[in-house]
Amino acid sequence: MTQSKKASPVHPAITPDMTIKEVLDRFPDLFGVFEDHGLHFCAGCYVMLASNIEQGADYSGLRPTDRQALLAELNRLAISDFHEAGSASSSTPRLPEMGESAGSG
């Protein structure tokens, strides 16, 4: 039996095949981690959000060691956030859906 890459209630694993939007929807406070590791977002650009972490790392030219560091930090902070009063801050606004105006809702 193969081990699932899905996050369990105990461990919110972030994997390279998850989309960046999926990670940020679950853990909005991790946005800066992507920026700190060289994955930059332009205003209104959904290409990076629709990409999985591996593709985003490719677009940004991250080396394998930098990718490992990114994933390690994302998981470390997600686990920390997950174990504090819930998985993600309910006070942090969600990302707009594709095609949704940032000013609506």
C-alpha positions in Angstrom: 0.0 0.0 0.0 1.4 3.4 -0.9 1.4 6.3 1.5 -0.9 9.2 0.6 0.5 12.7 0.2 -2.8 14.2 1.5 -2.5 16.1 4.8 -3.8 14.3 7.8 -5.6 16.0 10.7 -2.4 15.7 12.7 0.2 16.8 10.1 -0.7 19.3 7.4 2.0 18.1 4.9 2.7 20.5 2.1 4.0 18.7 -1.0 5.6 19.9 -4.3 2.5 18.8 -6.2 0.1 21.1 -4.3 -0.9 24.3 -6.0 0.4 27.5 -4.4 -3.2 28.7 -4.2 -4.2 25.5 -2.3 -1.4 26.1 0.2 -2.3 29.8 0.6 -6.0 29.0 1.0 -5.2 26.7 3.9 -2.4 28.7 5.3 -2.7 32.4 4.2 0.1 33.5 6.6 2.6 31.6 4.5 2.5 34.1 1.6 5.7 35.8 2.7 7.5 32.5 2.8 7.1 32.1 -0.9 8.3 35.6 -1.5 11.3 35.1 0.9 12.3 32.1 -1.1 12.2 33.9 -4.5 8.7 32.9 -5.7 7.3 36.3 -6.6 3.7 37.3 -7.4 2.7 40.1 -9.7 -0.6 42.0 -9.0 -3.5 40.1 -10.7 -1.2 37.3 -12.0 -2.8 33.9 -11.5 -0.1 31.9 -13.2 1.9 31.5 -10.0 -1.1 30.7 -7.9 -2.4 28.1 -10.4 1.0 26.4 -10.5 2.0 23.7 -8.1 5.0 24.4 -5.9 7.4 22.5 -8.2 6.3 24.5 -11.3 6.5 27.8 -9.3 10.0 26.8 -8.3 10.9 26.1 -12.0 9.4 29.4 -13.1 11.5 31.2 -10.4 14.7 29.3 -11.1 15.1 27.8 -7.6 17.8 25.2 -7.2 17.0 21.8 -5.6 18.5 22.8 -2.3 16.4 26.0 -2.3 13.3 24.0 -3.1 14.0 21.7 -0.2 14.4 24.7 2.1 11.2 26.3 0.8 9.2 23.1 1.5 10.8 22.6 4.9 10.0 26.1 6.0 6.4 25.9 4.6 5.8 22.6 6.5 7.5 23.8 9.7 5.3 27.0 9.8 2.2 25.2 8.7 2.6 22.6 11.5 3.2 25.4 13.9 0.1 27.3 12.7 -1.9 24.1 12.6 -1.2 23.3 16.3 -2.0 26.9 17.4 -5.8 27.4 17.8 -6.7 25.8 14.4 -5.1 25.3 11.0 -5.2 28.9 9.6 -6.1 32.3 10.9 -9.8 33.0 10.3 -9.1 36.7 10.4 -6.8 36.5 7.3 -8.8 37.2 4.1 -8.9 34.4 1.6 -7.4 34.8 -1.9 -10.0 35.7 -4.6 -11.1 32.9 -6.9 -10.0 33.0 -10.5 -12.1 35.4 -12.4 -13.4 37.0 -9.2 -12.7 40.7 -8.8 -10.4 41.5 -5.8 -12.7 44.3 -4.8 -15.9 42.1 -4.7 -17.0 40.0 -1.7 
